[in-house]
């Protein structure tokens, strides 16, 4: 009978450990779902833009008969190389430098925070080597700084365990923390970017979240429009906003990941308990079988 009662406990322990493969399957499913949705939303638009671009090239050749297709393709290649090296093809040589102090400060911030927009990168061998070692020491330094900054932001919040176990005041503090951070780092900045950059609010919000989450596609970057005149400290102030926004959003992500992990473990634990209770009830309902005593 002692062995029978210990069997559900062993089964429950093994099932508690086995929830990790389930999380892995859920993670892979989430990636597959994202791939299908992005393909559904973007592939047709990409085909449309590609056809439109080819049509524009044909119109250009028809209007300028002195050019042939090969010359046009070479010119397009020159434009692409200029863009890859951080030179905006729009405007002229009087465009502000990408490597003045303000822009360089902004680039250094994107390196240590691992945002890496991709619209600007060092082109010299010395700059590339320095970037490698700068990131090698800068990324851990940035993580340590964000960790301390996150602790400072979290100084007036109770720990997650106490929030879960003793709801009440901590829930109010957490709500204030999330609301204030959302306004400062996600709601108000797009208004500023919309005004300065000429983006829509949706584009500004998209840039804000993609930046603070360190995804950094590089399709939207502040201070890169050659037709606009920015104040010298604009990108430096943006870099400072990014640092504090990173600390806040990283803390939110950590809380969300912790809650999700606890939820999965709790759901799995409840299913184990119900299974164990069902096994125990079944054992109690079965009539006790006659036991045969075998002398030693």
C-alpha positions in Angstrom: 0.0 0.0 0.0 2.9 2.4 0.7 4.3 1.7 -2.7 0.9 2.4 -4.3 0.7 5.8 -2.6 4.2 6.8 -3.6 3.5 6.0 -7.3 1.3 9.1 -8.0 4.0 11.3 -6.3 6.7 9.9 -8.6 4.5 10.3 -11.6 3.6 13.9 -10.6 7.3 14.8 -10.2 8.2 13.4 -13.6 5.4 15.2 -15.3 6.4 18.5 -13.6 9.8 18.1 -15.2 8.4 17.2 -18.6 6.7 20.6 -19.2 9.9 22.0 -20.7 9.5 20.1 -24.0 5.9 21.4 -24.1 7.3 24.9 -23.8 9.8 24.2 -26.6 7.0 22.9 -28.8 5.0 26.1 -28.0 8.0 28.2 -28.9 8.5 26.5 -32.2 4.8 26.8 -33.0 4.9 30.5 -32.2 7.8 31.0 -34.7 5.9 29.0 -37.4 2.8 31.0 -36.8 4.7 34.3 -37.1 6.4 33.1 -40.3 3.1 32.2 -41.9 1.4 35.5 -40.9 4.4 37.6 -42.1 4.5 35.7 -45.4 0.7 36.2 -45.8 0.9 40.0 -45.0 4.2 40.9 -46.7 4.9 38.7 -49.7 2.2 40.1 -52.0 3.2 43.7 -51.1 6.8 42.9 -51.9 5.8 41.5 -55.3 3.9 44.7 -56.0 6.8 46.9 -55.1 9.2 44.8 -57.1 7.0 45.0 -60.2 6.5 48.8 -59.7 10.2 49.3 -59.4 10.9 47.4 -62.6 8.2 49.5 -64.3 9.8 52.7 -63.1 13.1 51.6 -64.5 11.5 50.9 -67.9 9.9 54.4 -67.9 13.2 56.0 -67.0 14.9 54.2 -69.9 12.1 55.4 -72.3 12.5 59.0 -71.1 16.3 59.0 -71.3 17.2 57.1 -74.5 20.9 57.9 -74.1 21.1 55.3 -71.3 20.9 51.6 -71.8 19.8 49.0 -69.2 23.3 48.1 -68.3 24.2 51.7 -67.4 21.1 52.0 -65.4 21.8 48.8 -63.4 25.3 50.1 -62.7 23.9 53.4 -61.4 21.5 51.5 -59.2 24.4 49.4 -57.8 26.2 52.6 -57.0 23.2 53.9 -55.1 22.9 50.6 -53.1 26.6 50.7 -52.2 26.3 54.3 -51.0 23.3 53.4 -48.9 25.1 50.4 -47.4 28.0 52.7 -46.4 25.6 55.1 -44.6 25.5 57.8 -47.4 22.0 58.9 -48.2 21.6 59.2 -52.0 19.1 62.0 -51.5 20.4 65.6 -51.4 24.0 66.6 -52.2 27.5 66.6 -50.6 26.4 69.3 -48.1 24.3 66.8 -46.2 25.4 66.6 -42.5 28.0 64.0 -41.7 26.9 60.7 -40.2 30.0 60.7 -38.0 29.8 64.0 -36.2 29.9 63.7 -32.4 26.2 63.6 -31.9 25.7 60.8 -34.5 28.8 58.9 -33.3 27.4 59.1 -29.8 24.1 57.7 -31.0 25.9 54.9 -33.0 28.0 54.0 -29.9 24.7 53.6 -28.0 23.3 51.3 -30.6 26.4 49.1 -30.4 26.5 48.6 -26.7 22.7 48.1 -26.5 22.9 45.6 -29.3 20.2 47.4 -31.2 22.3 47.6 -34.4 20.0 49.4 -36.8 22.1 48.5 -39.8 21.8 51.8 -41.6 25.2 52.8 -40.5 28.4 50.8 -39.8 32.1 51.4 -39.8 33.7 51.2 -43.3 37.4 51.3 -42.4 39.3 48.3 -41.1 40.4 50.2 -38.0 36.8 51.2 -37.3 35.6 47.6 -37.7 38.3 46.2 -35.4 37.6 48.9 -32.8 33.9 48.2 -33.0 34.5 44.5 -32.2 36.5 45.2 -29.1 34.2 48.2 -28.1 31.2 45.9 -28.2 33.1 43.1 -26.4 33.5 45.2 -23.3 30.6 47.6 -23.9 27.8 45.0 -24.0 28.6 43.5 -20.6 29.0 47.0 -19.2 25.6 48.0 -20.7 24.0 44.9 -19.2 25.4 45.7 -15.8 24.3 49.3 -16.0 20.8 48.3 -17.1 20.6 45.8 -14.3 21.4 48.5 -11.7 19.1 50.9 -13.4 16.3 48.3 -13.4 16.9 47.8 -9.7 16.5 51.5 -9.2 13.3 51.6 -11.1 12.1 48.6 -9.1 13.1 50.1 -5.8 9.5 51.0 -4.8 8.0 47.8 -6.0 7.6 44.6 -4.0 9.1 41.4 -5.4 7.0 39.3 -7.7 6.6 36.6 -5.2 5.0 38.9 -2.6 2.8 40.4 -5.3 1.5 37.0 -6.3 1.0 35.8 -2.7 -0.3 39.0 -1.2 -2.2 41.0 -3.8 -3.3 44.5 -2.8 -0.9 47.4 -2.5 1.7 45.8 -4.6 -0.7 45.4 -7.5 -1.4 49.1 -7.3 2.3 49.9 -7.3 2.8 47.6 -10.3 -0.1 49.2 -12.2 1.4 52.7 -11.5 4.8 51.5 -12.6 3.5 50.0 -15.8 1.2 53.0 -16.6 3.9 55.6 -16.0 6.5 53.7 -18.0 4.1 53.2 -20.9 3.3 56.9 -21.1 7.0 58.0 -20.8 8.5 55.4 -23.1 5.8 54.2 -25.5 3.0 56.8 -25.8 4.6 60.3 -25.6 7.8 59.7 -27.6 6.0 58.8 -30.8 4.3 62.2 -30.6 7.8 63.9 -30.6 9.1 61.7 -33.4 6.0 62.4 -35.5 6.5 66.1 -35.1 10.3 66.1 -35.7 10.6 63.4 -38.3 7.3 63.8 -40.1 6.2 60.3 -39.4 2.7 59.2 -38.6 1.9 58.3 -35.0 1.8 54.6 -35.9 5.2 54.8 -37.5 6.6 56.6 -34.5 5.1 54.0 -32.1 6.5 51.2 -34.3 10.0 52.8 -34.2 9.7 53.2 -30.4 8.9 49.6 -29.7 11.3 48.1 -32.2 14.1 50.3 -30.7 13.4 49.6 -27.0 13.1 45.9 -27.6 16.5 46.0 -29.3 15.1 44.4 -32.5 16.3 47.4 -34.5 15.4 46.7 -38.1 16.8 50.0 -39.3 13.8 50.9 -41.6 13.1 53.9 -39.3 16.0 55.8 -37.7 15.8 59.2 -36.1 17.9 62.1 -37.5 18.6 60.6 -41.0 16.3 62.8 -43.2 18.7 65.1 -45.2 15.8 67.5 -45.9 15.3 68.3 -42.2 17.5 70.4 -39.9 17.9 68.7 -36.5 19.2 70.3 -33.3 22.8 69.1 -32.6 21.8 67.2 -29.4 18.7 65.6 -30.9 20.2 62.1 -31.4 22.2 62.3 -28.2 18.9 62.9 -26.2 17.3 60.1 -28.1 20.2 57.8 -27.1 19.6 58.7 -23.4 15.9 58.0 -23.8 16.7 54.6 -25.3 18.9 53.6 -22.3 16.2 54.4 -19.7 13.5 52.9 -22.0 15.6 49.7 -22.4 15.8 49.3 -18.6 12.0 49.7 -18.2 11.0 47.4 -21.0 13.6 44.8 -20.0 12.0 44.8 -16.5 8.5 44.4 -18.0 9.7 41.6 -20.2 11.3 39.8 -17.2 8.1 40.1 -15.2 6.1 38.9 -18.2 8.4 35.9 -18.7 8.3 35.0 -15.0 4.5 35.2 -14.9 4.2 33.1 -18.1 6.6 30.5 -16.7 4.7 30.4 -13.4 1.4 30.1 -15.2 2.6 27.2 -17.3 4.0 25.4 -14.2 0.8 26.1 -12.3 -1.4 24.7 -15.1 0.8 21.6 -15.4 0.9 21.2 -11.7 -2.9 21.3 -11.5 -3.3 18.7 -14.2 -0.8 16.5 -12.2 -2.8 17.0 -9.0 -6.1 16.1 -10.7 -4.4 13.0 -12.3 -3.0 12.0 -8.9 -6.3 12.5 -7.1 -8.0 10.4 -9.8 -5.5 7.6 -9.3 -5.9 7.7 -5.5 -9.7 7.6 -5.8 -9.5 4.7 -8.1 -7.2 2.8 -5.7 -9.6 3.5 -2.8 -12.7 2.4 -4.8 -11.2 -0.9 -5.8 -11.8 -3.7 -3.3 -8.7 -4.9 -1.5 -7.4 -8.1 -3.1 -6.5 -11.1 -0.9 -2.9 -11.2 -0.2 -0.8 -14.4 -0.4 1.8 -14.7 2.3 5.0 -16.4 1.1 7.2 -17.4 4.0 10.9 -16.7 3.7 
